[in-house]
Amino acid sequence: MIRRISIAVLVAALVALPFAGLLAGEPGTSGFLFLRLGNGARAGAMGEAFTAVADDATGIYYNPAGMAGADGVDLNVTHSEWLMDVRFEQVSVVNEMLGGAVGLNFTGVYYGDMDRYPDYPALVPDGTFSPYDMSLAAGYAMDVLPNLSAGVTAKLIYEKIDFESATGWAVDVGIVHRSMIEGLTLAASMLNFGPQAKFVVEKFYPPFQMRGGAAYRYDAPWLKGNVILASDAVFPNDGTAKLHMGMEYNYRRLASVRAGYKSNYQVQGPTFGFGVAYRSLRFDYAYMPMEFDLGDSHRFSINVSSPGR
C-alpha cells in the first residue's frame, strides 16, 4: 500500500510540474487580491490543491468545469478567520440543470473598523471606517465528451475603502479530463481574467492565474475508505510559480482527515484539517498556520448535498 501511495504522489506531481516551464507573467501589481484567498475548508486543508478534485460546490472557485460532476444540488457555506481582524464569508451552490450544472457564489471580505485620519499629520482620528470587498459569480459547466468536462464563470467584483470604491469583472474557464488510468483526473483552469479596474487614480488588473492539476483517487478496502492525492501548479500574473500538494483519507464517508503543503510562498506552508459527515450533511475544518508570527488562519465549512450523493 505504501508503494502505491508513493507512486500516486509521484504521478500527480509529474502531471502538474510540466506547467512549471511556463512563464507566470511579468511581476507587477494586481488588485482585488481577496480573490486569491481560497474557498472551502476541505480545499484549504488539502493545501488548496483542488483544481482536479473540485467535486463539491467550491469547485466554482478553483475550476468551474468541476461543477459538471454535480448530482442534484450541492451547497457550501464557509466562514474564515484570517490575519488580524480580517474575516470572510462565502456561499457557493451548484445545481444540476440545463443539460449540465449551474453554479452561484458570493464572497465577502471584511477588515474590521479602522481609524480615519485627516490628510495632514494628526494624533486623533476623526472617525472610523470599515473597508470590505465582495464578488458575485455565476457559472455553467457540462460534459462535452464522456471523459471531458468544461466550464465557465463570470464574476462582478467590488471593493470599498472609506469613501472610495472600485468595480470590475472577470471570467474563469476550466476543463477536467478523466484519464484512462483508473482514478487519475487531470485538470486546468484560468482564473480572474478581466480588464483593468480603477481605484481613485490607480489602474490595475484582477489577480489572474493559471492552474494545472492532477488528482488520484484510490479505493483502499483494508482502510475501509479511500485516499485522494492531489497536486496543483499555480502561475500568477504578478509573482513566481507555486506548487500545492494535498491528500485526503475518507473513512466510510463518515470522517475525513486531510493535509497539504503550499510551496514557494513567503508565509504559507503546511495545512491540516478534518471533516465529519452524516448523510447529506458535512462539516469541515482547516487549520493554516502562518510564519513570522503573523498568526493562524482557520476555516469552517458546512456542506449540504442532495440525498444519496
N, C-alpha and C positions, 0 to 999 in steps of 0.2 A: 504493500500500500504506500509506504514512504517513497518508494521508487516512482510509482505512478504519479504521486503528487508532485515530486520534483520535476518529472517530465512535463507535467501540466503547467507548472510555473514557467519552465523554460520555453514551452510553446507560446504561451501568452506573451512573454517578454519579447521573443523573436518576432512575433507578428507586429507588435507595436513599435519596436525600436527602429525599423527601417524608416519611419517617418522622421526620425531624428536627423536624417540627411537633408531635410527640407529647411529652408530659412524661416525663422519665426517672424521675420519682418524687421525693419529698422527700428531701433529703440526710439521711443517718442513718448508723447503724453496722451493718455486716454481719459475719458470722463465716464460718468455713470458706473464707477468701479464696483458698486454694490452688486452688479450683475454677475460678478465672479465669486460671490460668497457661498455658492452651492445651494443645494436644496435636498431636504430629507435626511433624517438621522441614519437611515440604513446606508445610503451612499456615503455620508460623512464618515461613518465608522469604517468603511471599506476604502478609505483614502481617496474617495471620490473617483475611483476607477470604475466608472459606471456607464461609459459610452456603449459598451457591448452587453451590459447587464440590462439596464433600462427597461425593466419589465413591470414597473408599477407607475402610478400617476406622476412621480417625479421625473420620469423619463422625458417629459415635455421640456425639462430644463437641460438635461445632458445630451439627449438625442431624440428629436421628435419622431424619428422612424420607429422608436421603441413602442410608441402608442399603438402601432398596428397589432401588437400582440394582446390588446385588451380583450377581455372576455366579460362582457356586461359593463358594469360601472366600477370604477376604482377611484376612491377619494383619499387624499392625503392632506393632513393639516400639520404644519411644522412650526415650532417655536424655537428660536435660537438666542442664546445669551452669548454675545461676542465680547470683544475687548471693552474695558471700562463700562460705560452705561449703554453701550450700543446693543440693540436687540432687533431682531427682525422676525416677521410673521409671514408665512406662506400658505396658500391654499391652492392645491392642484387637483383637478378632476379630469378623468378620461372616460368617455362613453363610447361603446361600440355602436356605430350607426353610419348611415350614408355609404355603405359598402366598405367601410374602414373604421376609423376611430377619430373622434373629435375631442380635443383637449383644451382646457382653460387653466390659466394660472394667474394668481395675484401674489405679488411680493411687495412688502412694505418694510422699510428700514427706518428705525427711529433712534436718534442720537441723544435724547435727553435734553434737559434745559441747559442753555449756555448763556453766559453774561454778555450783554451788548454794551460796547464801549463807544464813545464818540470817536470821530476821526482824529482828533488831536489827543495827545497823551493825557490820560485821566486815571485816577486811582479808584474812582467809584463808578460802577456801571450805571447806566440809565435805563436798565430793564433787562429782560431775558427774551430769548427766542428758542424755538425748538425745530431744528432742521430735520428734514426727512426726505427719503427717496421712495419711489414706488414705480411698479411696472404692471401692466396688464397684457397678457399674451393669450392668443388663440391659435390652435394648430390643427392640422389634419394629417393622418397617416393611413397607408393602405399597403396591402401585399401586391406588388407589381408582378412578381413571379412566385412560384411555390416556396422558394427559399430566399427571396429578396423582398425587403420592405423599404419604403421611402416615406419621408415626412417633411413637413414644412411648418414653421411657426412664425407669426408676425406679432410684434410687441410694441406697445406705446410706453414711453419712458418719461418720468417727470422727477425733477429734483428741485427742492425748495430750501433756501438758506436765507433766513431772516426775510428781508423784503424782495430778494432776488430769486429768480427761478430759471430753469432750463427745461425744454421739452424736446424729445427726439423720438425716433423709431428705429427698429432694427428687425432683421429676419434671421431665423435659424433654419438650416436644412440638414438632413441626415439620412443615412442608409444603414441597414442591418442585413447582413448575409449569414444565413445558417449554413455552415460548411458541411461538406460531405463527410468530414470526420465527425463522428458522433459526439455530441456535447460541445463542439467548438463553434463559437459565434464570432464573427468579425464585424466591425462597425466603424463608421466615421461620421463626424458632424462638423459643421461650420456654424459658429455661434456669433451672434451680435454683429452681423454685417449690416451697416447702415450709413447714412450720410452724416456729415458734420452737424453738430449742435452748437449752440452759443450760450455761454453764461456770462452776462454783462458784456464784456468785450472779447473774452477768450473763446476761441473756437476749438473744438475737439471732436474726435471720433468716438463712437461706442467702443467698449473693450473687446474687439474682435479676437477670436481664437479658433484654431483648428484642432480637432481631437481625432486621434486614431486609436482604436482599442480592440482588445480580444478578451473573450471570456470562455472558460472551460468549466462545464458542469459535469460532475462525476457522481453517480449514484453509488453509495457505499453501504450495502446491506449490513455488513458487520458493525457499522457505526449507527445503524438504524436511522439513516438520513442521507443527505447529500452534501457535497462540497462544491463551492464555486470559487474559482481562481480568476482574477481579472487584472488587466494591465492597460493603462492609457498613456499615450504620448500626447502632450498638450503644447501647442505652439501659439503664444500670444503675439499680438501685433506690436507690443512695446516691451519685450523682455526676452530672456532666454527660454529655451525649451524645457519642459518639465516632464518628469516620469512619475506616474501614480501606480501603485500596486495595492491590491486588496484581496481579501479572502473572506468567505462566509461558510460556516458549518450550520446546517439546519437539522435539528433533531425532530423527526416525525412531524414536521410542520407545526410544532408546538413551541420550540425555542430555538434561538439562533445566537451564535457568538461570532464576532467579526473583528478584524484587524486590518490595518493598512499602513502605507507609508507614502508620503509625498516628497519627492526628491527635487533638489535644486531650488528650494525656497529658502529665504533668509531666516524666517522664524517658524516655519511649519515643518513637521516631520511625521512621527508616528501618530496613528489614530486607533481608537478602540471603541467597542460598543457591543450591544446585545439587543435582542428582540424577543418578545413573548407574544404568542398568538392564541386566540380562541375562536374557532370557526372563522367568521369573516372579518374579525377584528384583530389588529396587530398594533402593539406598542413597541417603538424603537427608541434607543438612546445612543448618542455618540459623544465621546469624550475626545477633544482635540487640543492637546496642550500646546502652548506657545513658548518659544525660547526667549532668553534675555529677560526673564521676569515680567513679561508682558501680560501674564495671566493665562487662563484657560478658557476654551470655548466649549459650551455644552449645547447639544441639540436634541430636541424631543419631538417625536412624531407619533401621530395616531393615523393608522391606515385602515380604511373600511372598503371591502370589496364585495362584489356580488357573491351570494351564497354558492358554494361549490367550486369557487375558483381555486 
